[in-house]
Amino acid sequence: MSVRDDAREPALPEFRLETYLGRWEFSARHHMTASDAETLSVRELLALGGDGALDTLLDQRLSYTEPYGAPDLRDAIARTYEHCSMEDVLCFAGAEEAVYCLYRTLLRPGDHAIVVTPNYQSAETLPLSLCTVSGVALDPDQHWTLHLDQVAAAIRPNTRVLYVNFPHNPTGKILEQDRFAGLVELCRKHGIWLFSDEVYRLIEHDPSKRLPQVADLYERGISLNVMSKAYGLPGLRIGWIACRDRALLELMVRYKHYLSICNSGPSERLALVALQHRDAVLGRTRRVAREGYAKVAALLAEFPELFDPYVPDGGVVMFPRYRGGAGVEAFCRRMVEEAGVVLLPASVYTSALTATPTDRFRIGYGRRNLDAGLAAMRDLICRGGM
């Protein structure tokens, strides 16, 4: 019997978004749906730290590192929170490993989880592989807000965790401050862990809308973050969870022992440089996002018969409605096949938990090299048949 004959389907379903990007992201000419901010080169990052940063990197031993993450890195991360110390931080090889370890730690058969939709697929498929899950959909007719009465109605006696993501992927929504505070109190009332995906925090169009980090607010608050998005450094593969329940972190690191074991030492050194110079790095991200959004919004406004745009609150992606007669799936297919422009169609964000919009697509605006891709989009649209 061959390996192929004896192959088994994976326990988790196909990751639609990653499969789609895996097909097109590196082969198409214009990656117009990137979810990370404009990245830095190693040279540019080290220039922020000067000769000392270069020497530290070159002297880094290529040995195993501490499973929790380097103490100085964890201390730098903790300083980005108001009420967390380095003992409240556990580093991972990117955010996805953190999501996996958290769900595997918290959930068992017989438990119940609540997940906001639409979402990055693993937010729901991982808990679905472990227990019963309910979805609560953001409301596209009210600027993608989250209705707390719907969250409250979804809570069961065995509800263990609620997952939220603001600024939201793919809509760019930031939940209103009073609703976010109400969400925290709702979780506190029922003893539910609040898992807050905060990877786009610090890229807000209006800084007054910035939400606090849930690990600072709530004893069962779990904050997820990563160097990939706001810091524009996905190649480092450094993410973390901040939580003041250190027993939970210890359980999570035991899952990490079966996965990455520890992070890359050179990546930790470079991540530390970025955190030590976070004002410069984040200032650059915000400028690029602001300029990029203006360009994308201008293109969408040129064709009001095709696009029904809106203003996202933050992040570097948005989810405009496509109104063309051929439908959004055909639109995205033609864009990548005929214009070399990668966009993400609504089908990538289909949820097993709730209905999700079928007439939207994700487009990014956090990169500098948008002009050529926008020109290719405009050219294909003007040729008609959309």
N, C-alpha and C positions, 0 to 999 in steps of 0.2 A: 504494500500500500504506500502510495506516495504521500508526501507532506500535503500536497494540494488536495488529494482525495480525503485526507483526514482533517482538513482545516475546519475550524469552528468559527461561527459568527462571533464577533466580539460582544462582551456583555453590555457594552454601551452602543447606542446607535451611531451611525455615521455623523460626524461633525460637519454639518452642511457648509457652514461659513468657511472653515479651514480647508475643506475639500475644494470649494469654489475658488478660494484664493490660491490654493496650491496649484490649481490648473492655470491661473491667469496672472497672478501677481508678479512673477518674475519673467514672464514671456511677453506680456502685452507692453506696448510702448508707453502708456500713460496710466499710472496707478492713481486713480482719482477717488479711491475709497479708503485710503490709509487711515487707520485709527490712532496712529501715534503722531506725535508732533515732529517737526523737522529735527533730524538727529544731528549730533555733533560727531566729528571725527575724534579719534584718540588724541591726535595732535592738538586740536582745538580745546579739548577738555583739559589736557595737561597744561596748556598755556595759561589757563585760569589759575592753576596751582603753582606755576613757576617751576624753577629748577628742583625745589624740594619734592614736588609731586612726582616728577620724572625719576628722581633718584629712589624714592620710596617704591615706585612701581618696578624699577629695574632690580631692586634688591629683594623683591618679594620672592620667597621660596615657593616653588611649585609643589607644595605638599598639601595634604588634607588640611582643611580648615575646621573651625568649631561648628558643630551642627546647628547651633542657635544663630550663628553669624559672628563675625569678628566683633569683639566688645566695643572698639572705637566706632565701628559702623553702626552698631545698635544704639550706642549713646547718641550719635549724630541724628539717627532716625527719631529717637525718643524726644530730642530737643524740638522736633517739629510738632509735638503734641503739648498740651498744657498740663496734663495730669498723669503722664506716663514716664516711667524710667526705663533704662535699658533692659531691666528684668521683665518688662511688659512687652518686649519686642522679640519676635521669632522671624528670622529671614528664610526665604525660600528661593528656589531657582525659577524666578518669575512668579506672576500672580496665579497662574493656572495650577501649579503645584500646591499653592496655599489653599485654593478653593477645594481641591481634591482632599487634602489632608483634613481640612476643617469639617467637611461633610462626613467623611469617613469616621471622624472622631465623635461628632455630635449625634449622628442618626443611626437608628437600629430599626429592624422590622417592628411594626407597632407604633412607631412615632409618626408625626405629621409635620410637614414643612409648608411654608407659604412663600411663593416666589412671584415677584412683580414681572409682568410681561409688557412688551416684548423684551427679550434679554439676549445676552451672550449665551449661547446654547447650553454650555456646561452648567450654568446657574440652575437649570431645571433638570437636565438629564442625569446629572450626578445624584441629586437627592431622589429622583424617580427610581434609580437603580437600588435604592436602599429602603424606601418607605413610601407612604402615601403623601402626595403633594397637591396643593391647591394653588391656582393662579389668581392673581388680581391684576387686571389690565389697567394701564395708564389710559386716560381719557383723551383721545386725539381731538375731540371737539371742544375741550377746555384746556388747550395748550398742554396736553399730556400730563395733567395733574393726577395725583393719586387720591382717591376718595377714601377717607379713613373709615367711614361706615362700612365700606366693602371689605376692608381689611378686618375690621372687628367681626363682621359676619362670617369670615372665613376661619376664624380662630376656633379650635376645638380643645377639649380637655388635654389632649396629647400633643398639642402643637409645641414644637421644640425650638424652631428657628424661623425667622422671617428674613428673606434676602431682599435688599433694595440696592439701587445703583444710581447715584446722583453726583455730578452731572451724568446724565443717562446716555448709554450707548444703545440704540443709534439716534435718539431724538435730540440730545443736548439739553433735555429738561433738567432744571434744578427745582426740587420741591420747595414750595413756599415755606418760609421759616416757621410759621405757626403750625403748619401741618407736620413738619418734621418734628417739632417739639411734641406734638400730639402723638406722633408715631412712637416716639421714645416712651412716653407715659403709658401708652397702650401696651407696649411690650413689658414695661415694668409691672404693670398691674397684673399681667398674666404670667410673669416669670419666663418670658420668651427671650431667647438670644436674638439680638438684632445684628445681623451680618450686613455691614454697610460697605459696598464696593465704592471706594473713593478715589479710583485711579485717575479720574479727570479733574479732581479737586485742584484748585489754584489756577484753572483756566476758565475764568468766568468773564463774560462780557461786562457785567456790572458787579464789581467786587462786593457790593452791599448784599448781594444774593448768596454769597459764599456760606455754605452750611458748616457748622462745627463738626469736628470728627467725633464719631459716636463713641469711640473708646474714651474720650474725655468726658462724655456726658452720662454714661450709663455703666453700671457695674457688670452688666451682661452685654455690653457693646463690643463688637468685633470690627475693627477697621482694617480694611484691605487696601494696600497701596503697592506701587511698583515704580521702578525707574523708567519704565517703557513709555509712558504716556505724557504726562506734563513735563517730565525732564527730558524726553526725547532720546532715551538711551535703551531701546529694547534689546540691543545686542549684548548688554551686560547680563541679562537674565537675573536680575536681582529684584525680588519682591519681598513683602513682609506682611505680617499680621501684627497689629497692636491690640492688646487686650489685657485688662487688669486682673483677670482670673489666671494666675500663673499655673494652676493645676491643669487648666485646659491647654495651655501652651505646651506643657510637658507631655500631655497625651498626643498632641499634634506632632511633636518632634519624633515620637516613636514611629509614626507613619512615614515621616521624612527619612528615617533610617532605611526604609524599603525603597526609597525613590532616589533622590539625588545624594543622600547622606549629608552632603555639605555643599556650600557654594564654591565657585571659582575664586581663588585668592586674588588674582589680578583684577577680576571684576569687582570684588569688594573694595580694592584700593581705588579704582576709578569711580565707583559709586560714592565713596567717601569724598573724593574731590568735588563731585557734583553737589553733594549736600553742603559742603563747606562753602560753596560759591553759589548757593541756590538762588539768590536774588538775581544774579547775572543770567543763570540758566533759564529761570522762569520768566525773567523779563524778555529774553529772546523768544521764548515760546509764545508769549502773549502777543508780541509784536507780529510775529509770523501769522498767528491765528487771526488776529484782527485784520491784517492785510488780505489774507487768504479768504476769509469770510466775505469781505467786500467784493472780491472778484467773483466768487461763486454766486453770491446773491445777485450781482449785476447780470450774470448770464441767465439765471433763472427768470429774472424780471424781463428779459428781452422777449420771452416766449410765454406770456400769461395764458395763452390758450393751451399750453402743454403742462405748465407747472403751477402748482399752488403752494408757494413757499411760505415759510414762517421764519421767525427769528429764534434760533436756539439760545438757551441761557448760558451755555458753557460747553467745554470740551472742544473737540476738533472735527466732529462729524454731525451731520444733520440728516433728516429723513423726510424730504419733501414729497408731496403727492404728485404723481404723474397722471395727467388727464388725457393723454393721447388714446386714440381709438384702438390701437394695436395692443395696448396693455403694457404694463411695466416689465413683465418678463421678456417680451419680444424687444422692448426698447433697450434693456440692458444687454440682451444677446446681440443685437445689431451693433450697439456701441462697442462691444469688445471685439466682435468678429470683423466689422467693417472699418471702425475708426481706431481700434487698438486702445480703447478707453475702458478700464475696469471700474464698474460700479457694482454695488450689491443689491440685487432685486429683493422684493418683499418676501419671496419664498424662503430665503435664507433665515428669516426671522420667524418662520412659522412656529407656533407653540403647540405642544400637546396639552396644555392646560387651559388656554382661553383662545377665543378668536383673536386674530391679529390682522392689521390692515393688509390688503392685497394690492394696493395701488401706490406703494411707496418704494423708494430706493435710497440707499445710503450713499452719500457723497461726502468726501473729506475736504477740509480746508486748512489743515495744519502744516502743509508743506509749502516750500518756496517755489517749486517748479510746477506751478499750476497753469501757467499761460498756454503752453503747448497743448495740454490736455483739454483745456476749455476751448481753445481754437478748434481742435478736432471735433469736439462735441458740437460746437456751433456749425461747423461745416456740414456734418452729417444731418443735423436738424434742418438746415437751410436747403439741403438737397431734397427734402420732403419725404413723405411716406411714413412719418413717425406717428 
